[in-house]
Amino acid sequence: MADADHGAHGGASWGMAAKATLHCLTGCAIGEILGMVIGTALMWGNVPTMLLAIAFAFLFGYSLTLLAVRRSHLGWKSAIKVALAADTVSIAVMELVDNGIIAVVPGAMDAHLSDALFWSSLLGGFAVAFLITTPVNKWMIGRGQGHAAVHASH
């Protein structure tokens, strides 16, 4: 019988996939919001601000994983490899979906930080990205990839 964290035949459970996606979403959200705030404060255009936000999303997403695997006494080189293996696809899917939604919502790209449209499109994009990225993570973990690398490092 499969335990609570694993599905039948060694696959990943939806709960495990949702946890991995939530972990990814946390790093992405911190980085993306920080990037947008900085880009807006510096009065950059849409493209440079979005590029900074995406770069920060990857940076913070990888950093959260690095913190977790370093706590398990993994060396820096191995920890970086684990973070890259665990998060690259998940963050990429999340950023593609989230930023795609922001790009297609009329007026969202030009909304200011004080506008409800900015926050509703950003948070809505995160919600949709979570729903799309969770099955991707489930599929990857079930095949020993993605966040399965984090579990293997502990």
N, CA, C and O atoms as a GROMACS GRO file, in nm:
protein
  616
    1MET      N    1   0.083  -0.118   0.000
    1MET     CA    2   0.000   0.000   0.000
    1MET      C    3   0.088   0.125   0.000
    1MET      O    4   0.190   0.129   0.070
    2ALA      N    5   0.051   0.226  -0.077
    2ALA     CA    6   0.130   0.348  -0.088
    2ALA      C    7   0.112   0.433   0.036
    2ALA      O    8   0.004   0.436   0.095
    3ASP      N    9   0.221   0.505   0.077
    3ASP     CA   10   0.207   0.593   0.192
    3ASP      C   11   0.146   0.726   0.149
    3ASP      O   12   0.114   0.746   0.032
    4ALA      N   13   0.131   0.816   0.244
    4ALA     CA   14   0.061   0.944   0.218
    4ALA      C   15   0.133   1.033   0.119
    4ALA      O   16   0.070   1.114   0.052
    5ASP      N   17   0.265   1.020   0.107
    5ASP     CA   18   0.340   1.108   0.018
    5ASP      C   19   0.357   1.055  -0.123
    5ASP      O   20   0.392   1.130  -0.214
    6HIS      N   21   0.332   0.928  -0.141
    6HIS     CA   22   0.355   0.868  -0.273
    6HIS      C   23   0.229   0.798  -0.321
    6HIS      O   24   0.157   0.736  -0.243
    7GLY      N   25   0.206   0.809  -0.451
    7GLY     CA   26   0.093   0.738  -0.510
    7GLY      C   27   0.131   0.594  -0.537
    7GLY      O   28   0.242   0.551  -0.505
    8ALA      N   29   0.040   0.521  -0.596
    8ALA     CA   30   0.066   0.382  -0.632
    8ALA      C   31   0.179   0.374  -0.734
    8ALA      O   32   0.197   0.466  -0.814
    9HIS      N   33   0.254   0.268  -0.731
    9HIS     CA   34   0.363   0.241  -0.825
    9HIS      C   35   0.473   0.348  -0.818
    9HIS      O   36   0.539   0.373  -0.919
   10GLY      N   37   0.494   0.410  -0.702
   10GLY     CA   38   0.604   0.504  -0.686
   10GLY      C   39   0.579   0.643  -0.742
   10GLY      O   40   0.669   0.726  -0.741
   11GLY      N   41   0.458   0.669  -0.791
   11GLY     CA   42   0.428   0.802  -0.845
   11GLY      C   43   0.410   0.902  -0.733
   11GLY      O   44   0.407   0.866  -0.615
   12ALA      N   45   0.400   1.027  -0.770
   12ALA     CA   46   0.382   1.134  -0.672
   12ALA      C   47   0.234   1.154  -0.645
   12ALA      O   48   0.150   1.137  -0.733
   13SER      N   49   0.203   1.192  -0.521
   13SER     CA   50   0.066   1.225  -0.487
   13SER      C   51   0.038   1.370  -0.528
   13SER      O   52   0.130   1.447  -0.553
   14TRP      N   53  -0.089   1.404  -0.536
   14TRP     CA   54  -0.127   1.543  -0.566
   14TRP      C   55  -0.082   1.635  -0.454
   14TRP      O   56  -0.043   1.749  -0.478
   15GLY      N   57  -0.088   1.584  -0.329
   15GLY     CA   58  -0.043   1.665  -0.216
   15GLY      C   59   0.104   1.699  -0.224
   15GLY      O   60   0.144   1.813  -0.198
   16MET      N   61   0.185   1.601  -0.260
   16MET     CA   62   0.328   1.625  -0.276
   16MET      C   63   0.354   1.725  -0.388
   16MET      O   64   0.436   1.816  -0.375
   17ALA      N   65   0.283   1.708  -0.498
   17ALA     CA   66   0.299   1.800  -0.612
   17ALA      C   67   0.256   1.942  -0.575
   17ALA      O   68   0.320   2.039  -0.614
   18ALA      N   69   0.146   1.952  -0.500
   18ALA     CA   70   0.098   2.084  -0.459
   18ALA      C   71   0.198   2.152  -0.365
   18ALA      O   72   0.220   2.272  -0.374
   19LYS      N   73   0.258   2.074  -0.273
   19LYS     CA   74   0.360   2.130  -0.183
   19LYS      C   75   0.480   2.181  -0.262
   19LYS      O   76   0.530   2.291  -0.236
   20ALA      N   77   0.526   2.103  -0.358
   20ALA     CA   78   0.640   2.144  -0.441
   20ALA      C   79   0.606   2.270  -0.519
   20ALA      O   80   0.689   2.360  -0.532
   21THR      N   81   0.484   2.276  -0.571
   21THR     CA   82   0.442   2.393  -0.649
   21THR      C   83   0.427   2.515  -0.560
   21THR      O   84   0.464   2.626  -0.600
   22LEU      N   85   0.375   2.497  -0.440
   22LEU     CA   86   0.362   2.608  -0.346
   22LEU      C   87   0.499   2.662  -0.306
   22LEU      O   88   0.517   2.784  -0.294
   23HIS      N   89   0.594   2.573  -0.288
   23HIS     CA   90   0.733   2.613  -0.259
   23HIS      C   91   0.786   2.699  -0.374
   23HIS      O   92   0.846   2.804  -0.352
   24CYS      N   93   0.764   2.651  -0.495
   24CYS     CA   94   0.808   2.724  -0.615
   24CYS      C   95   0.737   2.858  -0.625
   24CYS      O   96   0.799   2.960  -0.652
   25LEU      N   97   0.607   2.858  -0.602
   25LEU     CA   98   0.527   2.980  -0.611
   25LEU      C   99   0.575   3.085  -0.510
   25LEU      O  100   0.575   3.204  -0.540
   26THR      N  101   0.614   3.041  -0.393
   26THR     CA  102   0.661   3.134  -0.291
   26THR      C  103   0.785   3.210  -0.339
   26THR      O  104   0.790   3.333  -0.331
   27GLY      N  105   0.883   3.137  -0.387
   27GLY     CA  106   1.004   3.202  -0.439
   27GLY      C  107   0.974   3.290  -0.559
   27GLY      O  108   1.028   3.400  -0.570
   28CYS      N  109   0.890   3.241  -0.649
   28CYS     CA  110   0.853   3.320  -0.767
   28CYS      C  111   0.782   3.448  -0.728
   28CYS      O  112   0.812   3.555  -0.782
   29ALA      N  113   0.688   3.438  -0.637
   29ALA     CA  114   0.611   3.556  -0.596
   29ALA      C  115   0.700   3.660  -0.530
   29ALA      O  116   0.690   3.779  -0.561
   30ILE      N  117   0.787   3.617  -0.438
   30ILE     CA  118   0.877   3.711  -0.372
   30ILE      C  119   0.964   3.781  -0.477
   30ILE      O  120   0.974   3.904  -0.479
   31GLY      N  121   1.026   3.702  -0.562
   31GLY     CA  122   1.115   3.759  -0.663
   31GLY      C  123   1.044   3.846  -0.764
   31GLY      O  124   1.092   3.954  -0.799
   32GLU      N  125   0.931   3.800  -0.809
   32GLU     CA  126   0.858   3.875  -0.912
   32GLU      C  127   0.806   4.008  -0.858
   32GLU      O  128   0.817   4.111  -0.924
   33ILE      N  129   0.748   4.006  -0.740
   33ILE     CA  130   0.696   4.130  -0.682
   33ILE      C  131   0.811   4.228  -0.655
   33ILE      O  132   0.800   4.347  -0.684
   34LEU      N  133   0.921   4.177  -0.599
   34LEU     CA  134   1.036   4.263  -0.574
   34LEU      C  135   1.090   4.323  -0.704
   34LEU      O  136   1.121   4.442  -0.709
   35GLY      N  137   1.099   4.242  -0.807
   35GLY     CA  138   1.147   4.292  -0.937
   35GLY      C  139   1.055   4.398  -0.995
   35GLY      O  140   1.102   4.498  -1.051
   36MET      N  141   0.925   4.377  -0.981
   36MET     CA  142   0.830   4.477  -1.034
   36MET      C  143   0.834   4.606  -0.953
   36MET      O  144   0.824   4.715  -1.009
   37VAL      N  145   0.849   4.594  -0.823
   37VAL     CA  146   0.859   4.714  -0.738
   37VAL      C  147   0.986   4.793  -0.774
   37VAL      O  148   0.981   4.915  -0.790
   38ILE      N  149   1.097   4.724  -0.788
   38ILE     CA  150   1.223   4.792  -0.821
   38ILE      C  151   1.216   4.855  -0.960
   38ILE      O  152   1.252   4.971  -0.978
   39GLY      N  153   1.169   4.778  -1.058
   39GLY     CA  154   1.158   4.830  -1.194
   39GLY      C  155   1.066   4.951  -1.202
   39GLY      O  156   1.094   5.047  -1.273
   40THR      N  157   0.955   4.944  -1.129
   40THR     CA  158   0.861   5.056  -1.127
   40THR      C  159   0.922   5.178  -1.057
   40THR      O  160   0.909   5.290  -1.105
   41ALA      N  161   0.990   5.154  -0.944
   41ALA     CA  162   1.052   5.264  -0.870
   41ALA      C  163   1.160   5.333  -0.953
   41ALA      O  164   1.180   5.454  -0.942
   42LEU      N  165   1.229   5.256  -1.036
   42LEU     CA  166   1.333   5.313  -1.121
   42LEU      C  167   1.277   5.370  -1.253
   42LEU      O  168   1.351   5.419  -1.338
   43MET      N  169   1.143   5.360  -1.267
   43MET     CA  170   1.072   5.408  -1.386
   43MET      C  171   1.121   5.342  -1.515
   43MET      O  172   1.131   5.405  -1.620
   44TRP      N  173   1.152   5.213  -1.505
   44TRP     CA  174   1.190   5.135  -1.622
   44TRP      C  175   1.065   5.106  -1.703
   44TRP      O  176   0.953   5.118  -1.653
   45GLY      N  177   1.084   5.068  -1.827
   45GLY     CA  178   0.973   5.027  -1.912
   45GLY      C  179   0.925   4.888  -1.876
   45GLY      O  180   0.980   4.823  -1.786
   46ASN      N  181   0.822   4.843  -1.946
   46ASN     CA  182   0.761   4.713  -1.917
   46ASN      C  183   0.857   4.596  -1.937
   46ASN      O  184   0.866   4.508  -1.852
   47VAL      N  185   0.929   4.595  -2.047
   47VAL     CA  186   1.015   4.480  -2.078
   47VAL      C  187   1.130   4.467  -1.977
   47VAL      O  188   1.149   4.358  -1.922
   48PRO      N  189   1.207   4.574  -1.950
   48PRO     CA  190   1.314   4.556  -1.850
   48PRO      C  191   1.261   4.521  -1.711
   48PRO      O  192   1.323   4.443  -1.638
   49THR      N  193   1.146   4.578  -1.674
   49THR     CA  194   1.088   4.546  -1.543
   49THR      C  195   1.047   4.400  -1.538
   49THR      O  196   1.071   4.333  -1.438
   50MET      N  197   0.985   4.350  -1.644
   50MET     CA  198   0.943   4.209  -1.646
   50MET      C  199   1.065   4.117  -1.645
   50MET      O  200   1.063   4.013  -1.579
   51LEU      N  201   1.168   4.153  -1.718
   51LEU     CA  202   1.290   4.070  -1.720
   51LEU      C  203   1.354   4.065  -1.581
   51LEU      O  204   1.400   3.960  -1.538
   52LEU      N  205   1.358   4.179  -1.512
   52LEU     CA  206   1.412   4.181  -1.376
   52LEU      C  207   1.326   4.095  -1.284
   52LEU      O  208   1.378   4.019  -1.202
   53ALA      N  209   1.196   4.106  -1.297
   53ALA     CA  210   1.104   4.027  -1.214
   53ALA      C  211   1.123   3.878  -1.238
   53ALA      O  212   1.123   3.799  -1.143
   54ILE      N  213   1.139   3.839  -1.362
   54ILE     CA  214   1.160   3.697  -1.394
   54ILE      C  215   1.294   3.649  -1.339
   54ILE      O  216   1.303   3.541  -1.281
   55ALA      N  217   1.399   3.731  -1.356
   55ALA     CA  218   1.531   3.694  -1.302
   55ALA      C  219   1.524   3.677  -1.150
   55ALA      O  220   1.580   3.582  -1.096
   56PHE      N  221   1.456   3.769  -1.083
   56PHE     CA  222   1.443   3.759  -0.938
   56PHE      C  223   1.358   3.638  -0.899
   56PHE      O  224   1.384   3.576  -0.796
   57ALA      N  225   1.257   3.604  -0.979
   57ALA     CA  226   1.175   3.486  -0.950
   57ALA      C  227   1.263   3.361  -0.950
   57ALA      O  228   1.252   3.277  -0.860
   58PHE      N  229   1.349   3.348  -1.049
   58PHE     CA  230   1.440   3.233  -1.053
   58PHE      C  231   1.537   3.239  -0.935
   58PHE      O  232   1.561   3.138  -0.868
   59LEU      N  233   1.594   3.356  -0.909
   59LEU     CA  234   1.690   3.372  -0.800
   59LEU      C  235   1.630   3.333  -0.665
   59LEU      O  236   1.690   3.256  -0.590
   60PHE      N  237   1.512   3.385  -0.635
   60PHE     CA  238   1.450   3.354  -0.507
   60PHE      C  239   1.399   3.210  -0.503
   60PHE      O  240   1.406   3.146  -0.398
   61GLY      N  241   1.348   3.160  -0.614
   61GLY     CA  242   1.304   3.020  -0.619
   61GLY      C  243   1.418   2.924  -0.592
   61GLY      O  244   1.406   2.832  -0.511
   62TYR      N  245   1.531   2.947  -0.659
   62TYR     CA  246   1.649   2.863  -0.636
   62TYR      C  247   1.702   2.881  -0.493
   62TYR      O  248   1.744   2.784  -0.429
   63SER      N  249   1.698   3.004  -0.443
   63SER     CA  250   1.752   3.032  -0.310
   63SER      C  251   1.676   2.958  -0.201
   63SER      O  252   1.737   2.907  -0.107
   64LEU      N  253   1.543   2.950  -0.212
   64LEU     CA  254   1.466   2.876  -0.112
   64LEU      C  255   1.505   2.729  -0.109
   64LEU      O  256   1.515   2.669  -0.002
   65THR      N  257   1.526   2.672  -0.226
   65THR     CA  258   1.568   2.532  -0.232
   65THR      C  259   1.709   2.516  -0.178
   65THR      O  260   1.738   2.421  -0.105
   66LEU      N  261   1.798   2.609  -0.214
   66LEU     CA  262   1.936   2.603  -0.163
   66LEU      C  263   1.938   2.606  -0.010
   66LEU      O  264   2.013   2.530   0.052
   67LEU      N  265   1.857   2.692   0.049
   67LEU     CA  266   1.852   2.698   0.195
   67LEU      C  267   1.810   2.564   0.254
   67LEU      O  268   1.868   2.516   0.352
   68ALA      N  269   1.710   2.503   0.193
   68ALA     CA  270   1.660   2.375   0.244
   68ALA      C  271   1.764   2.263   0.230
   68ALA      O  272   1.785   2.188   0.325
   69VAL      N  273   1.827   2.252   0.116
   69VAL     CA  274   1.922   2.141   0.097
   69VAL      C  275   2.054   2.167   0.169
   69VAL      O  276   2.123   2.072   0.206
   70ARG      N  277   2.091   2.292   0.188
   70ARG     CA  278   2.213   2.322   0.265
   70ARG      C  279   2.193   2.284   0.412
   70ARG      O  280   2.289   2.244   0.479
   71ARG      N  281   2.069   2.295   0.462
   71ARG     CA  282   2.040   2.253   0.600
   71ARG      C  283   2.065   2.104   0.619
   71ARG      O  284   2.090   2.058   0.731
   72SER      N  285   2.058   2.030   0.511
   72SER     CA  286   2.084   1.885   0.520
   72SER      C  287   2.233   1.856   0.503
   72SER      O  288   2.272   1.741   0.479
   73HIS      N  289   2.316   1.959   0.514
   73HIS     CA  290   2.462   1.949   0.511
   73HIS      C  291   2.518   1.909   0.376
   73HIS      O  292   2.625   1.850   0.368
   74LEU      N  293   2.446   1.939   0.271
   74LEU     CA  294   2.496   1.915   0.136
   74LEU      C  295   2.592   2.029   0.102
   74LEU      O  296   2.567   2.144   0.138
   75GLY      N  297   2.701   1.998   0.033
   75GLY     CA  298   2.797   2.100  -0.008
   75GLY      C  299   2.735   2.195  -0.110
   75GLY      O  300   2.632   2.164  -0.171
   76TRP      N  301   2.799   2.311  -0.128
   76TRP     CA  302   2.744   2.412  -0.219
   76TRP      C  303   2.728   2.361  -0.361
   76TRP      O  304   2.623   2.384  -0.422
   77LYS      N  305   2.828   2.293  -0.415
   77LYS     CA  306   2.820   2.245  -0.554
   77LYS      C  307   2.704   2.148  -0.572
   77LYS      O  308   2.627   2.157  -0.668
   78SER      N  309   2.692   2.055  -0.479
   78SER     CA  310   2.581   1.958  -0.487
   78SER      C  311   2.447   2.026  -0.464
   78SER      O  312   2.348   1.992  -0.529
   79ALA      N  313   2.442   2.122  -0.372
   79ALA     CA  314   2.318   2.192  -0.342
   79ALA      C  315   2.270   2.272  -0.463
   79ALA      O  316   2.151   2.276  -0.492
   80ILE      N  317   2.363   2.335  -0.533
   80ILE     CA  318   2.327   2.411  -0.654
   80ILE      C  319   2.273   2.317  -0.761
   80ILE      O  320   2.174   2.349  -0.827
   81LYS      N  321   2.336   2.201  -0.778
   81LYS     CA  322   2.287   2.103  -0.875
   81LYS      C  323   2.145   2.057  -0.840
   81LYS      O  324   2.060   2.043  -0.928
   82VAL      N  325   2.120   2.033  -0.712
   82VAL     CA  326   1.987   1.991  -0.668
   82VAL      C  327   1.885   2.101  -0.696
   82VAL      O  328   1.777   2.074  -0.748
   83ALA      N  329   1.920   2.225  -0.661
   83ALA     CA  330   1.826   2.336  -0.682
   83ALA      C  331   1.795   2.353  -0.831
   83ALA      O  332   1.679   2.374  -0.868
   84LEU      N  333   1.895   2.345  -0.915
   84LEU     CA  334   1.871   2.357  -1.059
   84LEU      C  335   1.783   2.244  -1.110
   84LEU      O  336   1.691   2.267  -1.188
   85ALA      N  337   1.811   2.122  -1.066
   85ALA     CA  338   1.732   2.007  -1.109
   85ALA      C  339   1.589   2.014  -1.055
   85ALA      O  340   1.494   1.977  -1.123
   86ALA      N  341   1.576   2.061  -0.932
   86ALA     CA  342   1.445   2.061  -0.867
   86ALA      C  343   1.353   2.170  -0.920
   86ALA      O  344   1.233   2.148  -0.933
   87ASP      N  345   1.408   2.286  -0.952
   87ASP     CA  346   1.323   2.403  -0.973
   87ASP      C  347   1.316   2.460  -1.114
   87ASP      O  348   1.223   2.535  -1.143
   88THR      N  349   1.409   2.429  -1.199
   88THR     CA  350   1.415   2.498  -1.328
   88THR      C  351   1.286   2.484  -1.408
   88THR      O  352   1.231   2.585  -1.452
   89VAL      N  353   1.237   2.364  -1.428
   89VAL     CA  354   1.115   2.346  -1.508
   89VAL      C  355   0.995   2.408  -1.438
   89VAL      O  356   0.913   2.474  -1.502
   90SER      N  357   0.985   2.386  -1.308
   90SER     CA  358   0.872   2.438  -1.232
   90SER      C  359   0.867   2.592  -1.238
   90SER      O  360   0.762   2.649  -1.265
   91ILE      N  361   0.980   2.657  -1.215
   91ILE     CA  362   0.984   2.803  -1.220
   91ILE      C  363   0.957   2.852  -1.361
   91ILE      O  364   0.884   2.949  -1.381
   92ALA      N  365   1.015   2.786  -1.459
   92ALA     CA  366   0.995   2.828  -1.599
   92ALA      C  367   0.848   2.822  -1.639
   92ALA      O  368   0.796   2.915  -1.701
   93VAL      N  369   0.781   2.712  -1.604
   93VAL     CA  370   0.638   2.700  -1.636
   93VAL      C  371   0.559   2.807  -1.563
   93VAL      O  372   0.472   2.873  -1.620
   94MET      N  373   0.590   2.823  -1.434
   94MET     CA  374   0.517   2.922  -1.354
   94MET      C  375   0.535   3.062  -1.412
   94MET      O  376   0.438   3.136  -1.423
   95GLU      N  377   0.656   3.099  -1.447
   95GLU     CA  378   0.683   3.232  -1.500
   95GLU      C  379   0.621   3.252  -1.639
   95GLU      O  380   0.571   3.360  -1.669
   96LEU      N  381   0.625   3.151  -1.720
   96LEU     CA  382   0.565   3.160  -1.853
   96LEU      C  383   0.415   3.186  -1.842
   96LEU      O  384   0.361   3.273  -1.910
   97VAL      N  385   0.348   3.109  -1.757
   97VAL     CA  386   0.203   3.124  -1.740
   97VAL      C  387   0.169   3.257  -1.674
   97VAL      O  388   0.086   3.332  -1.725
   98ASP      N  389   0.233   3.286  -1.563
   98ASP     CA  390   0.204   3.407  -1.488
   98ASP      C  391   0.227   3.532  -1.572
   98ASP      O  392   0.140   3.619  -1.580
   99ASN      N  393   0.343   3.542  -1.633
   99ASN     CA  394   0.373   3.661  -1.713
   99ASN      C  395   0.292   3.666  -1.842
   99ASN      O  396   0.262   3.774  -1.892
  100GLY      N  397   0.258   3.550  -1.894
  100GLY     CA  398   0.170   3.546  -2.011
  100GLY      C  399   0.034   3.604  -1.980
  100GLY      O  400  -0.023   3.678  -2.060
  101ILE      N  401  -0.017   3.572  -1.862
  101ILE     CA  402  -0.148   3.626  -1.821
  101ILE      C  403  -0.138   3.777  -1.803
  101ILE      O  404  -0.225   3.851  -1.850
  102ILE      N  405  -0.035   3.823  -1.735
  102ILE     CA  406  -0.018   3.968  -1.716
  102ILE      C  407  -0.008   4.039  -1.851
  102ILE      O  408  -0.061   4.148  -1.868
  103ALA      N  409   0.060   3.976  -1.946
  103ALA     CA  410   0.079   4.037  -2.078
  103ALA      C  411  -0.052   4.046  -2.158
  103ALA      O  412  -0.068   4.138  -2.238
  104VAL      N  413  -0.145   3.954  -2.136
  104VAL     CA  414  -0.268   3.955  -2.215
  104VAL      C  415  -0.386   4.025  -2.148
  104VAL      O  416  -0.485   4.054  -2.214
  105VAL      N  417  -0.376   4.052  -2.018
  105VAL     CA  418  -0.484   4.125  -1.951
  105VAL      C  419  -0.476   4.271  -1.994
  105VAL      O  420  -0.375   4.337  -1.971
  106PRO      N  421  -0.582   4.321  -2.056
  106PRO     CA  422  -0.578   4.460  -2.104
  106PRO      C  423  -0.546   4.559  -1.992
  106PRO      O  424  -0.614   4.564  -1.889
  107GLY      N  425  -0.441   4.638  -2.014
  107GLY     CA  426  -0.402   4.742  -1.920
  107GLY      C  427  -0.312   4.697  -1.808
  107GLY      O  428  -0.257   4.782  -1.737
  108ALA      N  429  -0.294   4.567  -1.788
  108ALA     CA  430  -0.215   4.518  -1.674
  108ALA      C  431  -0.068   4.559  -1.683
  108ALA      O  432  -0.006   4.592  -1.582
  109MET      N  433  -0.014   4.559  -1.803
  109MET     CA  434   0.128   4.595  -1.819
  109MET      C  435   0.153   4.742  -1.786
  109MET      O  436   0.264   4.779  -1.748
  110ASP      N  437   0.053   4.825  -1.799
  110ASP     CA  438   0.070   4.967  -1.772
  110ASP      C  439   0.013   5.010  -1.637
  110ASP      O  440   0.019   5.127  -1.601
  111ALA      N  441  -0.042   4.914  -1.562
  111ALA     CA  442  -0.098   4.946  -1.431
  111ALA      C  443   0.014   4.978  -1.333
  111ALA      O  444   0.125   4.926  -1.344
  112HIS      N  445  -0.015   5.064  -1.240
  112HIS     CA  446   0.081   5.102  -1.136
  112HIS      C  447   0.065   5.013  -1.014
  112HIS      O  448  -0.037   4.946  -0.998
  113LEU      N  449   0.165   5.014  -0.928
  113LEU     CA  450   0.160   4.932  -0.806
  113LEU      C  451   0.040   4.965  -0.718
  113LEU      O  452  -0.005   4.881  -0.641
  114SER      N  453  -0.011   5.086  -0.730
  114SER     CA  454  -0.125   5.127  -0.649
  114SER      C  455  -0.260   5.090  -0.713
  114SER      O  456  -0.365   5.115  -0.654
  115ASP      N  457  -0.257   5.032  -0.832
  115ASP     CA  458  -0.380   4.996  -0.904
  115ASP      C  459  -0.426   4.854  -0.871
  115ASP      O  460  -0.345   4.761  -0.864
  116ALA      N  461  -0.555   4.839  -0.851
  116ALA     CA  462  -0.612   4.705  -0.827
  116ALA      C  463  -0.588   4.614  -0.946
  116ALA      O  464  -0.570   4.493  -0.929
  117LEU      N  465  -0.586   4.669  -1.067
  117LEU     CA  466  -0.563   4.587  -1.186
  117LEU      C  467  -0.425   4.522  -1.182
  117LEU      O  468  -0.410   4.406  -1.221
  118PHE      N  469  -0.325   4.594  -1.135
  118PHE     CA  470  -0.191   4.537  -1.123
  118PHE      C  471  -0.194   4.414  -1.034
  118PHE      O  472  -0.149   4.306  -1.073
  119TRP      N  473  -0.248   4.431  -0.912
  119TRP     CA  474  -0.247   4.323  -0.814
  119TRP      C  475  -0.340   4.209  -0.852
  119TRP      O  476  -0.307   4.092  -0.831
  120SER      N  477  -0.457   4.240  -0.908
  120SER     CA  478  -0.549   4.132  -0.945
  120SER      C  479  -0.494   4.049  -1.060
  120SER      O  480  -0.510   3.927  -1.061
  121SER      N  481  -0.430   4.113  -1.157
  121SER     CA  482  -0.373   4.035  -1.268
  121SER      C  483  -0.252   3.955  -1.221
  121SER      O  484  -0.232   3.842  -1.264
  122LEU      N  485  -0.171   4.013  -1.133
  122LEU     CA  486  -0.055   3.942  -1.081
  122LEU      C  487  -0.098   3.821  -0.996
  122LEU      O  488  -0.049   3.710  -1.017
  123LEU      N  489  -0.189   3.843  -0.902
  123LEU     CA  490  -0.235   3.734  -0.816
  123LEU      C  491  -0.316   3.631  -0.894
  123LEU      O  492  -0.305   3.511  -0.868
  124GLY      N  493  -0.396   3.677  -0.989
  124GLY     CA  494  -0.468   3.584  -1.075
  124GLY      C  495  -0.373   3.500  -1.158
  124GLY      O  496  -0.395   3.380  -1.176
  125GLY      N  497  -0.268   3.563  -1.207
  125GLY     CA  498  -0.166   3.490  -1.283
  125GLY      C  499  -0.097   3.385  -1.197
  125GLY      O  500  -0.072   3.274  -1.243
  126PHE      N  501  -0.067   3.420  -1.072
  126PHE     CA  502  -0.008   3.322  -0.980
  126PHE      C  503  -0.102   3.205  -0.958
  126PHE      O  504  -0.058   3.090  -0.956
  127ALA      N  505  -0.230   3.232  -0.940
  127ALA     CA  506  -0.328   3.125  -0.916
  127ALA      C  507  -0.336   3.030  -1.036
  127ALA      O  508  -0.336   2.908  -1.019
  128VAL      N  509  -0.345   3.086  -1.155
  128VAL     CA  510  -0.352   3.001  -1.275
  128VAL      C  511  -0.220   2.925  -1.293
  128VAL      O  512  -0.221   2.807  -1.329
  129ALA      N  513  -0.109   2.992  -1.269
  129ALA     CA  514   0.022   2.926  -1.281
  129ALA      C  515   0.032   2.809  -1.183
  129ALA      O  516   0.087   2.704  -1.217
  130PHE      N  517  -0.020   2.827  -1.061
  130PHE     CA  518  -0.019   2.718  -0.964
  130PHE      C  519  -0.098   2.598  -1.018
  130PHE      O  520  -0.053   2.484  -1.008
  131LEU      N  521  -0.216   2.625  -1.073
  131LEU     CA  522  -0.301   2.516  -1.125
  131LEU      C  523  -0.237   2.444  -1.243
  131LEU      O  524  -0.257   2.323  -1.259
  132ILE      N  525  -0.163   2.514  -1.323
  132ILE     CA  526  -0.098   2.452  -1.439
  132ILE      C  527   0.032   2.384  -1.400
  132ILE      O  528   0.066   2.278  -1.455
  133THR      N  529   0.106   2.441  -1.307
  133THR     CA  530   0.236   2.386  -1.269
  133THR      C  531   0.224   2.264  -1.180
  133THR      O  532   0.312   2.178  -1.183
  134THR      N  533   0.119   2.252  -1.100
  134THR     CA  534   0.104   2.137  -1.010
  134THR      C  535   0.104   2.004  -1.087
  134THR      O  536   0.177   1.913  -1.046
  135PRO      N  537   0.026   1.988  -1.195
  135PRO     CA  538   0.035   1.859  -1.268
  135PRO      C  539   0.172   1.836  -1.330
  135PRO      O  540   0.216   1.721  -1.342
  136VAL      N  541   0.240   1.943  -1.372
  136VAL     CA  542   0.375   1.929  -1.426
  136VAL      C  543   0.468   1.873  -1.318
  136VAL      O  544   0.545   1.781  -1.343
  137ASN      N  545   0.459   1.931  -1.197
  137ASN     CA  546   0.542   1.882  -1.087
  137ASN      C  547   0.506   1.739  -1.049
  137ASN      O  548   0.594   1.659  -1.018
  138LYS      N  549   0.378   1.706  -1.051
  138LYS     CA  550   0.335   1.569  -1.019
  138LYS      C  551   0.397   1.470  -1.117
  138LYS      O  552   0.448   1.365  -1.078
  139TRP      N  553   0.391   1.504  -1.243
  139TRP     CA  554   0.447   1.419  -1.347
  139TRP      C  555   0.598   1.403  -1.329
  139TRP      O  556   0.650   1.292  -1.339
  140MET      N  557   0.668   1.515  -1.302
  140MET     CA  558   0.813   1.509  -1.287
  140MET      C  559   0.855   1.432  -1.162
  140MET      O  560   0.945   1.348  -1.167
  141ILE      N  561   0.790   1.460  -1.049
  141ILE     CA  562   0.824   1.390  -0.925
  141ILE      C  563   0.799   1.240  -0.940
  141ILE      O  564   0.878   1.159  -0.892
  142GLY      N  565   0.690   1.204  -1.006
  142GLY     CA  566   0.658   1.063  -1.028
  142GLY      C  567   0.762   0.990  -1.112
  142GLY      O  568   0.769   0.868  -1.110
  143ARG      N  569   0.842   1.066  -1.184
  143ARG     CA  570   0.949   1.009  -1.266
  143ARG      C  571   1.087   1.029  -1.206
  143ARG      O  572   1.189   1.007  -1.271
  144GLY      N  573   1.088   1.074  -1.078
  144GLY     CA  574   1.216   1.093  -1.009
  144GLY      C  575   1.288   1.220  -1.047
  144GLY      O  576   1.407   1.234  -1.022
  145GLN      N  577   1.217   1.315  -1.108
  145GLN     CA  578   1.277   1.440  -1.150
  145GLN      C  579   1.219   1.556  -1.070
  145GLN      O  580   1.135   1.534  -0.982
  146GLY      N  581   1.263   1.678  -1.097
  146GLY     CA  582   1.210   1.796  -1.030
  146GLY      C  583   1.235   1.790  -0.881
  146GLY      O  584   1.347   1.768  -0.838
  147HIS      N  585   1.131   1.811  -0.803
  147HIS     CA  586   1.145   1.817  -0.657
  147HIS      C  587   1.181   1.681  -0.596
  147HIS      O  588   1.213   1.674  -0.478
  148ALA      N  589   1.175   1.576  -0.674
  148ALA     CA  590   1.223   1.447  -0.625
  148ALA      C  591   1.371   1.455  -0.592
  148ALA      O  592   1.420   1.384  -0.504
  149ALA      N  593   1.445   1.543  -0.662
  149ALA     CA  594   1.588   1.562  -0.634
  149ALA      C  595   1.609   1.618  -0.494
  149ALA      O  596   1.707   1.584  -0.427
  150VAL      N  597   1.518   1.705  -0.448
  150VAL     CA  598   1.529   1.762  -0.314
  150VAL      C  599   1.510   1.651  -0.210
  150VAL      O  600   1.586   1.641  -0.114
  151HIS      N  601   1.407   1.568  -0.230
  151HIS     CA  602   1.380   1.460  -0.136
  151HIS      C  603   1.494   1.360  -0.132
  151HIS      O  604   1.526   1.305  -0.027
  152ALA      N  605   1.556   1.337  -0.247
  152ALA     CA  606   1.668   1.242  -0.252
  152ALA      C  607   1.791   1.296  -0.180
  152ALA      O  608   1.874   1.218  -0.134
  153SER      N  609   1.802   1.429  -0.170
  153SER     CA  610   1.920   1.488  -0.106
  153SER      C  611   1.913   1.486   0.046
  153SER      O  612   2.014   1.509   0.112
  154HIS      N  613   1.796   1.459   0.102
  154HIS     CA  614   1.782   1.459   0.248
  154HIS      C  615   1.816   1.324   0.307
  154HIS      O  616   1.810   1.306   0.428
   0.00000   0.00000   0.00000
